[in-house]
Amino acid sequence: MTGALIFSTLFSFAQTEKGNFFLIGSSTLDADLGKIKTKANSITSDNYKYHDLDLNTAVGYTVINNLPIGIYVSVDFYKNTYLGNNTGYDKGTSFAIGPFARYYFANLNGFMPMVEAAIGYGIDNNKADYGNGVTKDNRNMWEYWVAPGFTYFFNKHIGIDGEIGYYHQTINYKDQGDKASSGNDRSDFDNDLFLYFGVVVRLGK
């Protein structure tokens, strides 16, 4: 570990100097498996169970010292299985792509604080059956996030990311029939705080 710290110090800001390519989060794999319960009048019952698998990657280029910008891609595989009186399921795959940027403030012996922002557009292909037959929907979505964090470089080329930030997602439904809250259109909104860890690979001299 001491050798890695000295190595990072010798290269100072070399990891984020102008002209370097970054592969960010390319090895990130998140899997969630859980069950949602509802409690009413001291009675707890199962609502639905879910599983969710996310794959995220990005490629960036440092346009000026300490400012990589680039494109990210996100793919999400999910399924919700409803229990109790509301049996059924919905499952699907969502895909999003968009630009991102991050700025590094300093290099503290390989530990580099930064802030990142991104915005993307995508589609969500959904299949559902709530007991009235199978329905299929193609929905459009957009998302953005802002997150302070850090990269710790173990050497000149490999580092680990850590971020905690705010995430927003909007999914737009079109012609959803009885699923629409009014008319034929509906939008769902998701606002979350997230914690993220990933890997950074720097390509360059």
Beta strands, then each sheet from edge to edge (+ up, - down):
strand 1: 21-40
strand 2: 43-64
strand 3: 67-82
strand 4: 88-104
strand 5: 111-129
strand 6: 134-153
strand 7: 158-174
strand 8: 185-203
sheet 1: 1+ 2- 3+ 4- 5+ 6- 7+ 8- 1+
end
